[in-house]
């Protein structure tokens, strides 16, 4: 049985309406350099879930953007906080991210026969081999993409964190990153997109539509 198509756009349309008028991020930062150990301690954050493209680097780049390298290194070395990476990327990019972030766990969720499957990759170590993932998809399984209310709780379980309010999703998109946080009752940090011109035109168009949707449905907090 071929894998069903559950792309990002489809999952946005399916999942975003419950939070369509609550997309104002908990924090709105110029970039990810604001996520420091001191900030996390002050805000009571135990777990940080990071987006990648547009948040930590330009689209499909091979390394973290230079201005963020020192900050990311400092914050992820702090033993008081847990960190996971959550990206809507394809399978090949997922493996590449394991090489780019060898010390940070990457998370991916699938659904097969209405059952949840969690996958965690740490560098080259993966809970699911390439063949196992291929078989899962061929059997009709599909990758769960942001936004989806199940992603944050699944990562929290992996990290041993119980309170969603002590969990922070950091990303550059309202309808994927912020929505993913709010669907799960977690907090969100919206950052400006790094090098937006590096994204394919189709994604740039989607991002413009997203910003317009946000302006129409949400107002800044008083």
C-alpha positions as CSV (number, residue, x, y, z in Angstrom):
1,X,0.0,0.0,0.0
2,X,1.5,3.4,-0.9
3,X,2.2,6.0,1.7
4,X,-0.6,8.5,2.1
5,X,0.1,12.1,1.5
6,X,0.1,14.2,4.6
7,X,2.1,17.2,3.6
8,X,2.7,20.3,5.7
9,X,0.0,22.4,4.0
10,X,-2.7,19.7,4.5
11,X,-1.8,19.3,8.2
12,X,-1.9,23.0,8.7
13,X,-5.4,23.1,7.3
14,X,-6.4,20.2,9.5
15,X,-4.9,21.3,12.8
16,X,-4.5,25.1,12.9
17,X,-8.2,26.2,13.2
18,X,-8.3,25.4,17.0
19,X,-5.6,28.0,17.5
20,X,-6.3,30.3,14.5
21,X,-7.1,33.2,16.8
22,X,-4.4,32.4,19.4
23,X,-1.3,32.5,17.3
24,X,0.3,35.4,19.2
25,X,3.5,33.9,20.4
26,X,4.4,33.9,24.0
27,X,7.7,35.6,23.1
28,X,8.6,37.5,19.9
29,X,12.3,37.8,19.5
30,X,14.5,39.1,16.7
31,X,16.4,35.9,16.5
32,X,17.3,32.8,18.4
33,X,20.2,34.5,20.2
34,X,17.7,35.6,22.8
35,X,17.3,32.0,24.0
36,X,20.0,31.9,26.6
37,X,20.4,29.8,29.8
38,X,19.5,32.9,31.9
39,X,16.3,33.5,29.8
40,X,15.2,29.9,30.2
41,X,15.9,29.9,34.0
42,X,14.0,33.2,34.4
43,X,11.0,31.9,32.5
44,X,11.0,28.5,34.1
45,X,11.7,26.5,30.9
46,X,13.0,23.0,31.1
47,X,12.6,21.8,27.5
48,X,13.4,23.7,24.3
49,X,12.1,22.3,20.9
50,X,14.0,23.9,18.0
51,X,12.9,24.5,14.5
52,X,15.9,24.6,12.0
53,X,15.5,26.2,8.6
54,X,14.8,29.9,9.0
55,X,15.4,29.7,12.7
56,X,18.9,28.4,13.2
57,X,20.1,28.6,9.6
58,X,19.0,29.6,6.1
59,X,17.0,27.1,4.0
60,X,18.8,23.7,3.8
61,X,22.1,25.2,4.9
62,X,24.9,22.9,6.1
63,X,25.7,24.7,9.3
64,X,24.2,27.0,12.0
65,X,24.2,30.7,11.0
66,X,27.4,32.3,12.3
67,X,25.8,34.8,14.7
68,X,24.0,32.0,16.5
69,X,26.8,29.4,16.8
70,X,28.1,30.7,20.2
71,X,24.6,31.1,21.7
72,X,23.4,27.7,20.6
73,X,26.5,26.1,21.9
74,X,26.2,27.8,25.3
75,X,22.5,27.1,25.8
76,X,22.6,23.4,24.7
77,X,25.6,22.7,27.0
78,X,23.6,23.8,30.1
79,X,22.7,20.7,32.0
80,X,19.5,22.3,33.5
81,X,17.7,22.3,30.2
82,X,16.7,19.6,27.6
83,X,16.8,20.3,23.9
84,X,15.2,18.6,20.9
85,X,15.1,19.4,17.2
86,X,11.8,19.2,15.3
87,X,11.7,19.8,11.6
88,X,9.2,19.2,8.8
89,X,12.0,18.2,6.5
90,X,12.2,15.1,4.3
91,X,14.0,11.9,5.2
92,X,17.3,12.8,3.6
93,X,17.4,16.2,5.3
94,X,16.6,14.5,8.6
95,X,19.7,12.4,8.3
96,X,21.7,15.4,7.3
97,X,20.5,17.3,10.4
98,X,21.9,14.4,12.5
99,X,25.3,15.2,11.1
100,X,24.9,19.0,11.6
101,X,23.7,18.5,15.2
102,X,25.5,15.4,16.5
103,X,24.9,16.3,20.1
104,X,21.2,17.2,19.9
105,X,18.4,14.6,19.6
106,X,16.1,15.0,16.5
107,X,12.5,13.9,16.9
108,X,10.1,12.6,14.3
109,X,6.6,11.2,14.7
110,X,4.7,8.8,12.4
111,X,1.2,7.3,12.4
112,X,0.8,3.7,11.2
113,X,-2.6,1.9,11.5
114,X,-3.8,4.7,13.8
115,X,-0.9,4.0,16.2
116,X,1.8,6.6,17.1
117,X,5.4,5.8,16.3
118,X,8.2,8.0,17.9
119,X,11.6,8.2,16.3
120,X,14.7,9.8,17.8
121,X,18.0,10.3,16.1
122,X,21.2,11.3,17.9
123,X,24.0,11.9,15.4
124,X,24.2,8.7,13.4
125,X,22.3,6.6,16.0
126,X,18.7,6.3,15.1
127,X,15.8,4.4,16.7
128,X,14.6,3.5,13.2
129,X,16.9,2.4,10.3
130,X,16.4,3.7,6.8
131,X,14.8,0.4,5.8
132,X,12.5,0.4,8.8
133,X,11.2,3.9,7.9
134,X,10.8,2.9,4.2
135,X,8.8,-0.2,5.3
136,X,6.6,2.0,7.6
137,X,5.8,4.4,4.8
138,X,5.2,1.6,2.3
139,X,2.7,0.1,4.7
140,X,0.7,3.3,4.7
141,X,2.3,5.1,7.5
142,X,2.8,8.8,7.3
143,X,5.1,11.5,8.9
144,X,3.4,13.7,11.4
145,X,4.3,17.3,10.6
146,X,3.9,20.6,12.4
147,X,1.4,21.7,13.4
148,X,0.1,18.7,15.3
149,X,-1.0,18.5,19.0
150,X,0.7,15.1,19.5
151,X,4.3,16.3,18.7
152,X,5.1,18.3,21.8
153,X,3.7,15.7,24.3
154,X,5.7,13.0,22.5
155,X,8.9,15.0,22.8
156,X,8.1,15.8,26.4
157,X,7.8,12.1,27.2
158,X,11.2,11.5,25.6
159,X,12.7,14.3,27.6
160,X,11.0,13.4,30.9
161,X,9.2,16.8,31.2
162,X,5.6,16.7,32.4
163,X,4.5,20.4,32.3
164,X,3.8,21.8,28.9
165,X,4.2,25.3,30.3
166,X,7.8,24.5,31.0
167,X,8.3,23.6,27.3
168,X,9.2,26.2,24.7
169,X,8.9,25.8,20.9
170,X,11.3,28.1,19.0
171,X,10.6,28.8,15.3
172,X,10.1,31.3,12.6
173,X,6.6,30.4,11.5
174,X,3.2,31.1,13.1
175,X,1.2,28.3,11.4
176,X,3.7,25.5,12.1
177,X,6.0,26.4,15.1
178,X,3.7,28.7,17.2
179,X,0.6,26.6,16.4
180,X,2.4,23.4,17.4
181,X,3.3,24.9,20.8
182,X,-0.2,26.3,21.4
183,X,-2.0,23.1,20.3
184,X,-0.2,21.3,23.1
185,X,-0.5,24.1,25.8
186,X,3.2,24.9,25.6
187,X,4.9,28.2,25.2
188,X,6.3,29.6,21.9
189,X,9.1,31.9,20.8
190,X,8.6,33.4,17.3
191,X,11.8,34.6,15.7
192,X,12.3,36.5,12.4
193,X,13.1,34.2,9.4
194,X,16.8,34.0,8.7
195,X,17.6,34.8,5.0
196,X,14.0,34.4,3.7
197,X,15.3,34.8,0.1
198,X,17.1,31.4,0.5
199,X,13.7,29.6,0.6
200,X,12.0,28.3,-2.6
201,X,9.5,30.7,-4.1
202,X,6.6,28.4,-3.2
203,X,7.6,28.5,0.5
204,X,8.1,32.3,0.3
205,X,4.6,32.6,-1.0
206,X,3.3,30.5,1.8
207,X,5.1,32.6,4.3
208,X,3.6,35.8,2.9
209,X,0.1,34.2,3.2
210,X,0.9,33.1,6.7
211,X,1.9,36.7,7.8
212,X,-1.3,38.1,6.2
213,X,-3.4,35.4,8.0
214,X,-1.7,36.2,11.3
215,X,-2.4,40.0,10.9
216,X,-6.1,39.3,10.2
217,X,-6.7,36.8,13.0
218,X,-4.5,38.0,15.8
219,X,-3.7,41.1,17.7
220,X,-0.7,41.8,19.8
221,X,-1.2,41.3,23.5
222,X,-1.9,44.4,25.5
